[in-house]
Amino acid sequence: MINKSNKNELRKKRSLRVRKNIHGTEARPRLSVYRSLNHIYAQIIDDVNGKTLVSASTVEKDFTEYGGNKDAAFEVGKAVGAAALKLGIKKVVFDRSGYIYTGRVQKLADGARSAGLEF
């Protein structure tokens, strides 16, 4: 019998291991990324108060592009970065949630940087 590991379970383990050290504060909140097969989501979270400050995703009504590609991820990054700058947030901690930093996750980070966020 072949024992194949579940990739999502392994990702959750990596995410918990990283989250032991990464915490968002009021001065430097956490930019969290979640990607599904069809969409990508980004949130800026203040972990001290337990509040989501800004969010953007490809599911929103004003988002017209297809949500499962790199161009869409770049646009989501720009959107979350622009919304964060309106609230006065310039520096964030990047939480890739156990995903490998390549592809859509990297493009989302590049989009947030191009909007003016620092991490």
C-alpha positions as CSV (number, residue, x, y, z in Angstrom):
1,M,0.0,0.0,0.0
2,I,1.3,3.4,-0.9
3,N,1.2,6.0,1.8
4,K,0.8,9.4,0.1
5,S,1.0,12.5,2.3
6,N,-1.7,15.1,2.2
7,K,-0.1,18.3,0.9
8,N,-2.5,20.6,2.6
9,E,-1.9,18.9,6.0
10,L,1.9,19.4,5.5
11,R,1.2,23.1,4.6
12,K,-0.8,23.6,7.7
13,K,2.1,22.2,9.8
14,R,4.5,24.6,8.1
15,S,2.1,27.4,8.7
16,L,1.8,26.7,12.4
17,R,5.6,26.3,12.8
18,V,6.1,29.8,11.2
19,R,3.3,31.4,13.1
20,K,5.1,30.7,16.4
21,N,7.5,33.4,15.5
22,I,5.4,35.8,13.3
23,H,2.9,38.1,15.0
24,G,1.2,41.2,13.7
25,T,1.2,44.3,15.9
26,E,-0.5,47.7,15.5
27,A,2.8,49.2,14.3
28,R,3.6,46.3,12.0
29,P,0.5,44.1,11.1
30,R,0.7,40.7,9.4
31,L,-0.1,40.3,5.7
32,S,-1.6,36.8,5.4
33,V,-2.0,35.0,2.1
34,Y,-4.4,32.2,1.3
35,R,-4.7,30.6,-2.2
36,S,-7.2,28.1,-3.4
37,L,-7.3,26.5,-6.8
38,N,-9.5,29.2,-8.3
39,H,-8.9,32.3,-6.2
40,I,-6.3,34.1,-4.0
41,Y,-7.0,36.1,-0.8
42,A,-4.9,38.6,1.2
43,Q,-5.6,40.1,4.6
44,I,-3.7,42.5,6.8
45,I,-4.3,41.4,10.4
46,D,-3.5,43.0,13.8
47,D,-3.0,39.9,16.0
48,V,-2.8,41.9,19.3
49,N,-6.4,43.1,18.9
50,G,-7.5,40.2,16.8
51,K,-8.9,42.4,14.0
52,T,-8.6,42.2,10.2
53,L,-7.7,45.7,9.1
54,V,-7.7,45.3,5.3
55,S,-8.6,42.5,2.9
56,A,-8.7,41.9,-0.8
57,S,-9.4,38.9,-3.0
58,T,-10.3,37.8,-6.4
59,V,-13.9,37.0,-5.2
60,E,-14.8,40.6,-4.7
61,K,-17.4,42.2,-7.1
62,D,-15.0,44.9,-8.4
63,F,-12.5,42.3,-9.4
64,T,-13.1,41.4,-13.1
65,E,-10.1,39.2,-14.0
66,Y,-9.9,35.5,-13.6
67,G,-8.8,34.7,-10.1
68,G,-6.5,31.7,-10.6
69,N,-3.5,33.3,-12.4
70,K,-0.4,35.3,-11.6
71,D,-1.8,38.6,-13.1
72,A,-4.8,38.4,-10.8
73,A,-2.5,37.8,-7.8
74,F,-0.5,40.8,-8.7
75,E,-3.7,42.9,-8.8
76,V,-4.8,41.6,-5.4
77,G,-1.5,42.6,-4.0
78,K,-1.8,46.1,-5.4
79,A,-5.3,46.4,-4.1
80,V,-4.4,45.3,-0.5
81,G,-1.4,47.6,-0.6
82,A,-3.4,50.6,-1.7
83,A,-6.0,50.0,0.9
84,A,-3.4,49.6,3.6
85,L,-1.7,52.9,2.6
86,K,-5.1,54.7,3.0
87,L,-5.1,53.5,6.6
88,G,-1.6,54.6,7.2
89,I,0.0,51.2,7.2
90,K,3.4,51.2,5.5
91,K,5.3,48.2,7.1
92,V,3.9,44.7,7.4
93,V,5.1,41.2,8.2
94,F,4.6,38.8,5.3
95,D,2.9,35.5,6.2
96,R,2.9,33.1,3.3
97,S,0.9,30.6,5.3
98,G,3.1,27.6,4.5
99,Y,3.0,28.1,0.7
100,I,6.2,28.1,-1.3
101,Y,7.3,31.6,-2.2
102,T,6.9,31.3,-5.9
103,G,4.2,31.8,-8.5
104,R,1.0,33.4,-7.3
105,V,2.3,34.0,-3.8
106,Q,5.4,35.8,-5.1
107,K,3.3,37.9,-7.5
108,L,1.0,39.0,-4.7
109,A,4.0,40.1,-2.7
110,D,5.4,42.0,-5.7
111,G,2.0,43.7,-6.2
112,A,1.9,44.8,-2.5
113,R,5.5,46.1,-2.8
114,S,4.7,48.0,-5.9
115,A,1.8,49.7,-4.1
116,G,4.2,50.9,-1.4
117,L,4.2,48.3,1.4
118,E,7.5,47.4,3.0
119,F,8.3,43.9,4.3
